[in-house]
Amino acid sequence: MSAPFARAGSGAPRGFSVVVVGAGPAGLTVGNILRAAGVDCLVLETETRELVERRPRPGVVEEWAVRGLERQGLARTLLERAQTHTECEFRFAGERYRFAYTALTGHHHFICPQQSLVTDLVREYADVRGGEIRFGVRDVRLHGAGSGRPSVSYVCPGTGERRVVTADFVAGCDGARGVTRASLSPERVRLARHDYGVGWLALLAEAPPSSDCVVFGMHPRGFAGDMARSPEVTRYYLQCRPGDDPANWPHERVWAELRERLGAAGAPPLKEGRLIEKRVLDMHGYVVEPMSFGRLFLAGDAAHLTAPIAAKGLNLALHDAFLLGDGLVASLTRGDGSGLTGYSDACLARVWDYQEFSQWLAEMYHGTASGDPYRAGAALARLRRLLDSPVAVAEFAERYLGVRTTG
């Protein structure tokens, strides 16, 4: 460190151009963009570096997002390791339907576990670009976001002392349960929320892929998903009750349900293995408007949560980070504040587009198992139109890949 941090009440606190709260994909991407431009910044993270780098998260990265990372010099190892997906498969009523979206659009998905991307971003920011980062901090508090010089305080894990840092700007990238969004008074924010009324049992299995592409199963017993993560590990999803207990899903039940819901004529048998993760995700989403408040700018899950139905969350976080990082650099190095002024509107255009697509897809995935004959019939009609109409296929491909979206 070039100078000591100030204790609360011990005199003038140390200042940074930007304090980034949260070391997830959004926060670390913003930090890397700032460091590449020579802007001094501090990243604060409540978890340890070890946990941040090994915390398992899905990693479907859209091609435009990878190209954005590449432009920032942040994609080299991702491009070396990531799988590319060019097709997906829908299964319903005992039949299989392939959807070759790359042949249709020329675009594809990259599959890279999010923890691998985060590990690369931490290393680049802290070890290569010399960015300052504090892991394991406690009780982070935001002060004076509406003032010309906001500050952030936190409890140092080593000494137990509260330290204060001032900033020109604060980037709130600390997720759905973070302090930056929670620090906003209700009269300053509009929170739009949608609950899908279903849960997904998220599973990781020590099992090689059973299919050469992502598989989506629509079944009267509920949705199922099969998504390879590596040659040794596969991600599965099973629709379940919201708030269900993972203990209700022992090994035998999980594999029986997966076989039933993903079964189809000519489908290869599932390759079973030990379940190394079981979590229940309640499907919901929210959007905070606006995404900027004085000198506080929210990004990623701090500003919006997109249910994993369409695998858009990581991509939205990166989109926010690119816009915010570039806007902060322009303001701090060239005095051009236009990027920050337009930041919230530019982000929200894509956020709402992805939210609407997730809602559309959710009805197709879950309608068959809703117990409502009308919803079930409408869901199957939606799926058949997708399979039969070239116009519907082209629109779905563009939205599934994030191609030519707004924002």
Secondary structure, DSSP 8 states (H G I E B T S, - for coil): --S--EETTSSS-EEEEEEEE--SHHHHHHHHHHHHTT--EEEE-SS-HHHHHH-----EEEHHHHHHHHHTT--HHHHHH-EEE--EEEEETTEEEEE-HHHHHS--EEE--HHHHHHHHHIIIIIIS--EEE-S-EEEEEE-TTSSS-EEEEE-TTT--EEEEEEEEEEE---TT-HHHHTS-GGG-EEEEEEEEEEEEEEEEE---SSSSEEEEE-TT--EEEEE-SSS-EEEEEEE-TT--GGG--HHHHHHHHHHHH--TT-------EEEEEEEEEEEEEEEE-SEETTEEE-GGGTEE--TTSS-HHHHHHHHHHHHHHHHHHHHHH---HHHHTHHHHHHHHHHHHHHHHHHHHHHHHGGGSS-HHHHHHHHHHHHHHHH-HHHHHHHHHHHHTTT---
